[in-house]
Amino acid sequence: MLSYILRLAFDFERDHGYWPNMLYLNTDQYRHWQQEFGETADFDEISRRLAMDIVISVDALHPHVAWFPNRMQAIG
């Protein structure tokens, strides 16, 4: 799952010229990705290293990435 997400992010960067800052997953995808890591701290560290906020969305049929200029306002 991590390699798929990285591919999405690299493709996004190639197409747009900047790294995405949002990652959308549905609940099942989130759980699957979280299980790839031994501890929650590992998962949180990967999220920080990716520099993307994770949004859990029931509408996300497939993982996808996006960029918001003011992401904290978009989340809150």
C-alpha positions as CSV (number, residue, x, y, z in Angstrom):
1,M,0.0,0.0,0.0
2,L,2.8,2.4,0.8
3,S,4.4,1.9,-2.6
4,Y,1.1,2.6,-4.3
5,I,0.6,5.8,-2.3
6,L,4.2,6.9,-3.1
7,R,3.5,6.3,-6.8
8,L,0.4,8.5,-6.5
9,A,2.4,11.2,-4.9
10,F,5.3,11.1,-7.3
11,D,2.8,11.1,-10.3
12,F,1.0,14.1,-8.7
13,E,4.3,16.0,-8.3
14,R,5.4,15.2,-11.9
15,D,2.0,16.5,-13.2
16,H,1.7,19.6,-11.0
17,G,5.2,20.5,-10.0
18,Y,4.6,20.2,-6.2
19,W,4.1,17.5,-3.6
20,P,0.5,16.7,-2.5
21,N,-0.3,17.5,1.1
22,M,-3.5,15.5,1.5
23,L,-4.1,11.7,1.3
24,Y,-7.6,10.4,1.0
25,L,-8.4,6.8,2.1
26,N,-11.5,5.0,3.1
27,T,-11.7,3.2,6.4
28,D,-10.7,-0.2,5.0
29,Q,-7.7,1.2,3.1
30,Y,-6.6,3.1,6.2
31,R,-6.8,-0.1,8.4
32,H,-4.9,-2.1,5.8
33,W,-2.2,0.6,5.5
34,Q,-2.0,0.9,9.3
35,Q,-1.5,-2.9,9.7
36,E,1.6,-2.7,7.4
37,F,3.4,-1.0,10.3
38,G,4.2,-2.7,13.6
39,E,3.3,0.2,15.9
40,T,1.1,3.3,15.7
41,A,4.2,5.4,16.1
42,D,5.6,3.9,12.9
43,F,2.5,4.8,11.0
44,D,2.5,8.4,12.4
45,E,6.1,8.8,11.4
46,I,5.4,7.6,7.9
47,S,2.6,10.1,7.6
48,R,4.9,12.9,8.8
49,R,7.7,11.9,6.4
50,L,5.2,11.9,3.5
51,A,4.2,15.4,4.6
52,M,0.5,14.6,4.0
53,D,-2.5,14.9,6.2
54,I,-4.7,11.8,6.0
55,V,-8.4,12.2,5.4
56,I,-10.7,9.2,6.0
57,S,-13.5,9.4,3.5
58,V,-16.3,7.0,2.8
59,D,-16.4,8.3,-0.7
60,A,-12.8,7.3,-1.5
61,L,-13.1,4.2,-3.6
62,H,-9.4,4.3,-4.3
63,P,-6.6,6.1,-2.4
64,H,-5.9,9.5,-4.0
65,V,-3.9,12.6,-3.2
66,A,-4.5,16.3,-3.5
67,W,-3.1,19.7,-2.5
68,F,-4.8,22.4,-0.6
69,P,-3.0,25.8,-0.2
70,N,-4.5,26.3,3.3
71,R,-5.0,22.7,4.4
72,M,-5.6,23.4,8.1
73,Q,-8.5,25.6,7.0
74,A,-9.8,22.9,4.7
75,I,-9.7,20.3,7.5
76,G,-11.2,22.5,10.2
